[in-house]
Amino acid sequence: MKILVLNGPNLNMLGKREPNIYGKLSLAELEGNINKLAESLGVEVEFFQSNYEGAIVEKIHQAFGKIDGIIINPGAFTHTSIAIRDAFLSVNIPFVEVHLSNIFKREPFRHKSYLSDIAQGVVSGLEGYSYACALNYFVNLLKN
Ligand code: DQA
């Protein structure tokens, strides 16, 4: 079983970027924590971050036939990207949408997601635990 963890724009700036909203962990630290959890659950994870919409679309295409589940924090593309939505519809790989912050507590433009209605689920506002929840979910889903 292999899970892809995708992070979108500005998430490479974690730790430095609005730490009051996104926390103090860097992306490398966050990925390290997910990796430790994955090892304890006996699942392989791959990480990818990009600030470019097309690169994320292509990564989703490349996952076809190779990846069992995707955890995605699409960053601001959550609220704008029909292309990422269509990429998920093209490959039909189950995915969980995650957010560090609770997008529903924030500005109204963050309340709309182009992905939520085609996701397995959405975890928003649990900081790094949003990713951990999604990973635990996939391990249970795909083992049963
Ligand atoms: C985010 C929320 C988005 O609205 C924002 O554009 C991000 C991060 C989050 O993890 O809370 O870049 O996806």
py3Dmol code that shows the C-alpha trace and the ligand (Angstrom):
import py3Dmol

protein = """\
ATOM      1  CA  MET A   1       0.000   0.000   0.000  1.00  0.00           C
ATOM      2  CA  LYS A   2       1.392   3.384  -0.966  1.00  0.00           C
ATOM      3  CA  ILE A   3       0.025   6.800  -0.003  1.00  0.00           C
ATOM      4  CA  LEU A   4       1.004  10.063  -1.670  1.00  0.00           C
ATOM      5  CA  VAL A   5       1.058  13.201   0.507  1.00  0.00           C
ATOM      6  CA  LEU A   6       0.672  16.286  -1.684  1.00  0.00           C
ATOM      7  CA  ASN A   7       1.175  19.840  -0.473  1.00  0.00           C
ATOM      8  CA  GLY A   8       0.299  22.855  -2.565  1.00  0.00           C
ATOM      9  CA  PRO A   9       1.465  26.458  -2.780  1.00  0.00           C
ATOM     10  CA  ASN A  10       3.205  28.242   0.085  1.00  0.00           C
ATOM     11  CA  LEU A  11       3.319  25.119   2.229  1.00  0.00           C
ATOM     12  CA  ASN A  12       7.103  25.017   1.669  1.00  0.00           C
ATOM     13  CA  MET A  13       7.065  28.154   3.868  1.00  0.00           C
ATOM     14  CA  LEU A  14       5.591  26.346   6.897  1.00  0.00           C
ATOM     15  CA  GLY A  15       7.225  27.377  10.147  1.00  0.00           C
ATOM     16  CA  LYS A  16       7.979  30.847   8.786  1.00  0.00           C
ATOM     17  CA  ARG A  17       4.576  31.553   7.262  1.00  0.00           C
ATOM     18  CA  GLU A  18       1.901  33.001   9.599  1.00  0.00           C
ATOM     19  CA  PRO A  19       2.898  30.633  12.457  1.00  0.00           C
ATOM     20  CA  ASN A  20      -0.109  31.804  14.499  1.00  0.00           C
ATOM     21  CA  ILE A  21      -2.329  30.201  11.839  1.00  0.00           C
ATOM     22  CA  TYR A  22      -0.213  27.363  10.439  1.00  0.00           C
ATOM     23  CA  GLY A  23       1.974  26.450  13.405  1.00  0.00           C
ATOM     24  CA  LYS A  24       5.715  26.436  14.003  1.00  0.00           C
ATOM     25  CA  LEU A  25       6.646  23.170  12.303  1.00  0.00           C
ATOM     26  CA  SER A  26       8.512  23.319   9.007  1.00  0.00           C
ATOM     27  CA  LEU A  27       7.294  21.192   6.108  1.00  0.00           C
ATOM     28  CA  ALA A  28      10.287  18.866   6.604  1.00  0.00           C
ATOM     29  CA  GLU A  29       9.323  18.393  10.285  1.00  0.00           C
ATOM     30  CA  LEU A  30       5.683  17.795   9.392  1.00  0.00           C
ATOM     31  CA  GLU A  31       6.698  15.231   6.761  1.00  0.00           C
ATOM     32  CA  GLY A  32       9.070  13.615   9.256  1.00  0.00           C
ATOM     33  CA  ASN A  33       6.194  13.148  11.704  1.00  0.00           C
ATOM     34  CA  ILE A  34       3.962  11.672   8.985  1.00  0.00           C
ATOM     35  CA  ASN A  35       6.801   9.365   7.965  1.00  0.00           C
ATOM     36  CA  LYS A  36       7.204   8.087  11.547  1.00  0.00           C
ATOM     37  CA  LEU A  37       3.469   7.426  11.780  1.00  0.00           C
ATOM     38  CA  ALA A  38       3.532   5.664   8.400  1.00  0.00           C
ATOM     39  CA  GLU A  39       6.382   3.406   9.538  1.00  0.00           C
ATOM     40  CA  SER A  40       4.477   2.488  12.695  1.00  0.00           C
ATOM     41  CA  LEU A  41       1.399   1.687  10.598  1.00  0.00           C
ATOM     42  CA  GLY A  42       3.414  -0.309   8.059  1.00  0.00           C
ATOM     43  CA  VAL A  43       2.522   1.856   5.066  1.00  0.00           C
ATOM     44  CA  GLU A  44       4.738   3.503   2.474  1.00  0.00           C
ATOM     45  CA  VAL A  45       4.386   7.255   1.927  1.00  0.00           C
ATOM     46  CA  GLU A  46       5.711   9.539  -0.778  1.00  0.00           C
ATOM     47  CA  PHE A  47       5.846  13.330  -0.390  1.00  0.00           C
ATOM     48  CA  PHE A  48       5.475  16.044  -3.014  1.00  0.00           C
ATOM     49  CA  GLN A  49       5.130  19.795  -2.664  1.00  0.00           C
ATOM     50  CA  SER A  50       4.728  22.335  -5.440  1.00  0.00           C
ATOM     51  CA  ASN A  51       3.759  25.945  -5.836  1.00  0.00           C
ATOM     52  CA  TYR A  52       2.603  25.208  -9.407  1.00  0.00           C
ATOM     53  CA  GLU A  53      -0.881  24.028 -10.259  1.00  0.00           C
ATOM     54  CA  GLY A  54       0.287  22.127 -13.380  1.00  0.00           C
ATOM     55  CA  ALA A  55       2.943  20.239 -11.416  1.00  0.00           C
ATOM     56  CA  ILE A  56       0.293  19.069  -8.948  1.00  0.00           C
ATOM     57  CA  VAL A  57      -2.010  18.041 -11.805  1.00  0.00           C
ATOM     58  CA  GLU A  58       0.837  16.030 -13.378  1.00  0.00           C
ATOM     59  CA  LYS A  59       1.747  14.382 -10.065  1.00  0.00           C
ATOM     60  CA  ILE A  60      -1.864  13.234  -9.698  1.00  0.00           C
ATOM     61  CA  HIS A  61      -1.787  11.816 -13.255  1.00  0.00           C
ATOM     62  CA  GLN A  62       1.475   9.975 -12.517  1.00  0.00           C
ATOM     63  CA  ALA A  63      -0.121   8.397  -9.438  1.00  0.00           C
ATOM     64  CA  PHE A  64      -2.519   6.448 -11.665  1.00  0.00           C
ATOM     65  CA  GLY A  65      -1.965   2.713 -11.156  1.00  0.00           C
ATOM     66  CA  LYS A  66       0.837   3.312  -8.626  1.00  0.00           C
ATOM     67  CA  ILE A  67      -0.732   5.011  -5.605  1.00  0.00           C
ATOM     68  CA  ASP A  68      -3.580   3.683  -3.439  1.00  0.00           C
ATOM     69  CA  GLY A  69      -4.619   6.914  -1.759  1.00  0.00           C
ATOM     70  CA  ILE A  70      -3.732  10.603  -1.769  1.00  0.00           C
ATOM     71  CA  ILE A  71      -3.667  13.052   1.130  1.00  0.00           C
ATOM     72  CA  ILE A  72      -3.724  16.576  -0.279  1.00  0.00           C
ATOM     73  CA  ASN A  73      -3.412  19.979   1.269  1.00  0.00           C
ATOM     74  CA  PRO A  74      -4.091  22.008  -1.861  1.00  0.00           C
ATOM     75  CA  GLY A  75      -3.361  25.335  -0.122  1.00  0.00           C
ATOM     76  CA  ALA A  76      -5.010  28.233  -1.927  1.00  0.00           C
ATOM     77  CA  PHE A  77      -5.731  25.981  -4.948  1.00  0.00           C
ATOM     78  CA  THR A  78      -8.485  24.496  -2.757  1.00  0.00           C
ATOM     79  CA  HIS A  79     -10.534  27.578  -3.474  1.00  0.00           C
ATOM     80  CA  THR A  80      -9.665  28.057  -7.148  1.00  0.00           C
ATOM     81  CA  SER A  81      -8.626  24.924  -8.987  1.00  0.00           C
ATOM     82  CA  ILE A  82     -10.993  23.154 -11.333  1.00  0.00           C
ATOM     83  CA  ALA A  83      -7.861  21.629 -12.932  1.00  0.00           C
ATOM     84  CA  ILE A  84      -6.902  19.770  -9.731  1.00  0.00           C
ATOM     85  CA  ARG A  85     -10.515  18.659  -9.314  1.00  0.00           C
ATOM     86  CA  ASP A  86     -10.519  17.296 -12.883  1.00  0.00           C
ATOM     87  CA  ALA A  87      -7.181  15.543 -12.303  1.00  0.00           C
ATOM     88  CA  PHE A  88      -8.688  13.626  -9.363  1.00  0.00           C
ATOM     89  CA  LEU A  89     -11.738  12.744 -11.446  1.00  0.00           C
ATOM     90  CA  SER A  90      -9.409  11.508 -14.226  1.00  0.00           C
ATOM     91  CA  VAL A  91      -7.426   9.056 -12.073  1.00  0.00           C
ATOM     92  CA  ASN A  92     -10.185   8.014  -9.689  1.00  0.00           C
ATOM     93  CA  ILE A  93      -7.790   7.542  -6.755  1.00  0.00           C
ATOM     94  CA  PRO A  94      -9.435   8.047  -3.334  1.00  0.00           C
ATOM     95  CA  PHE A  95      -8.204  11.208  -1.639  1.00  0.00           C
ATOM     96  CA  VAL A  96      -8.628  13.088   1.623  1.00  0.00           C
ATOM     97  CA  GLU A  97      -8.483  16.903   1.611  1.00  0.00           C
ATOM     98  CA  VAL A  98      -6.617  18.251   4.625  1.00  0.00           C
ATOM     99  CA  HIS A  99      -5.996  21.719   6.022  1.00  0.00           C
ATOM    100  CA  LEU A 100      -3.851  22.808   8.938  1.00  0.00           C
ATOM    101  CA  SER A 101      -6.239  25.628   9.784  1.00  0.00           C
ATOM    102  CA  ASN A 102     -10.005  25.451  10.115  1.00  0.00           C
ATOM    103  CA  ILE A 103     -10.971  27.025   6.787  1.00  0.00           C
ATOM    104  CA  PHE A 104     -14.562  27.509   7.983  1.00  0.00           C
ATOM    105  CA  LYS A 105     -13.421  29.777  10.810  1.00  0.00           C
ATOM    106  CA  ARG A 106     -11.613  32.044   8.356  1.00  0.00           C
ATOM    107  CA  GLU A 107     -12.425  34.456   5.508  1.00  0.00           C
ATOM    108  CA  PRO A 108     -15.536  33.570   3.482  1.00  0.00           C
ATOM    109  CA  PHE A 109     -13.461  32.980   0.304  1.00  0.00           C
ATOM    110  CA  ARG A 110     -11.800  30.035   2.084  1.00  0.00           C
ATOM    111  CA  HIS A 111     -15.139  28.340   2.797  1.00  0.00           C
ATOM    112  CA  LYS A 112     -15.535  27.187  -0.799  1.00  0.00           C
ATOM    113  CA  SER A 113     -13.556  24.118  -1.897  1.00  0.00           C
ATOM    114  CA  TYR A 114     -13.483  22.725  -5.439  1.00  0.00           C
ATOM    115  CA  LEU A 115     -12.495  19.335  -4.020  1.00  0.00           C
ATOM    116  CA  SER A 116     -14.554  18.585  -0.907  1.00  0.00           C
ATOM    117  CA  ASP A 117     -17.580  17.087  -2.669  1.00  0.00           C
ATOM    118  CA  ILE A 118     -15.448  14.506  -4.507  1.00  0.00           C
ATOM    119  CA  ALA A 119     -13.096  13.739  -1.563  1.00  0.00           C
ATOM    120  CA  GLN A 120     -13.447  10.714   0.726  1.00  0.00           C
ATOM    121  CA  GLY A 121     -13.462  13.269   3.502  1.00  0.00           C
ATOM    122  CA  VAL A 122     -12.074  16.571   4.709  1.00  0.00           C
ATOM    123  CA  VAL A 123     -10.021  17.200   7.854  1.00  0.00           C
ATOM    124  CA  SER A 124      -9.601  20.887   8.596  1.00  0.00           C
ATOM    125  CA  GLY A 125      -8.160  22.687  11.594  1.00  0.00           C
ATOM    126  CA  LEU A 126      -6.274  19.937  13.428  1.00  0.00           C
ATOM    127  CA  GLU A 127      -2.833  21.236  12.379  1.00  0.00           C
ATOM    128  CA  GLY A 128      -0.480  18.301  11.723  1.00  0.00           C
ATOM    129  CA  TYR A 129      -3.079  15.897  13.097  1.00  0.00           C
ATOM    130  CA  SER A 130      -5.207  16.594  10.008  1.00  0.00           C
ATOM    131  CA  TYR A 131      -2.639  14.582   8.020  1.00  0.00           C
ATOM    132  CA  ALA A 132      -2.348  11.909  10.722  1.00  0.00           C
ATOM    133  CA  CYS A 133      -6.137  11.395  10.738  1.00  0.00           C
ATOM    134  CA  ALA A 134      -6.157  11.010   6.963  1.00  0.00           C
ATOM    135  CA  LEU A 135      -3.300   8.500   7.060  1.00  0.00           C
ATOM    136  CA  ASN A 136      -4.983   6.416   9.767  1.00  0.00           C
ATOM    137  CA  TYR A 137      -8.184   6.487   7.732  1.00  0.00           C
ATOM    138  CA  PHE A 138      -6.442   5.188   4.587  1.00  0.00           C
ATOM    139  CA  VAL A 139      -4.675   2.404   6.452  1.00  0.00           C
ATOM    140  CA  ASN A 140      -8.009   1.169   7.806  1.00  0.00           C
ATOM    141  CA  LEU A 141      -9.843   1.642   4.501  1.00  0.00           C
ATOM    142  CA  LEU A 142      -7.273  -0.104   2.353  1.00  0.00           C
ATOM    143  CA  LYS A 143      -6.517  -2.985   4.742  1.00  0.00           C
ATOM    144  CA  ASN A 144     -10.199  -3.955   4.966  1.00  0.00           C
TER     145      ASN A 144
END
"""
ligand_1 = """\
13
DQA
C -4.643 25.844 3.999
C -5.835 26.819 3.994
C -5.893 27.581 2.688
O -7.002 28.484 2.687
C -4.626 28.396 2.493
O -4.649 29.052 1.250
C -3.395 27.570 2.641
C -3.334 26.550 3.692
C -4.464 25.171 5.381
O -3.727 24.190 5.444
O -5.032 25.605 6.386
O -2.408 27.779 1.946
O -4.883 24.845 3.045
"""
view = py3Dmol.view(width=600, height=400)
view.addModel(protein, "pdb")
view.setStyle({"model": 0}, {"cartoon": {"style": "trace"}})
view.addModel(ligand_1, "xyz")
view.setStyle({"model": 1}, {"stick": {}})
view.zoomTo()
view.show()
